[in-house]
């Protein structure tokens, strides 16, 4: 029950920042954006104190660790892969065009005699 109250309070803090943004529409934009930012930061802090917030933070830490383990391809590998894909697309386009023209010739010229 306490976690639901924390999440609800976080939502209210975020809502308060948004209401402040629109309520003080005569104030400079930087101040109004600061209100939204303060509401967002306060909501994030309160939400992080809940059990679901703790799970989210743990998930984010684990995701960052996994991201660091990724081996990214070099520029040469990326270029070679892109070239292979491009070549395959060109070959398939030529193949499909050839099949289309053969079917067109077979159906219209030989079978139906329209040309």
PyMOL commands that set and color helices and strands:
alter all, ss='L'
color gray80, all
select helices_A, chain A and resi 2-23+29-48+51-69+75-112
alter helices_A, ss='H'
color red, helices_A
deselect
rebuild
show_as cartoon
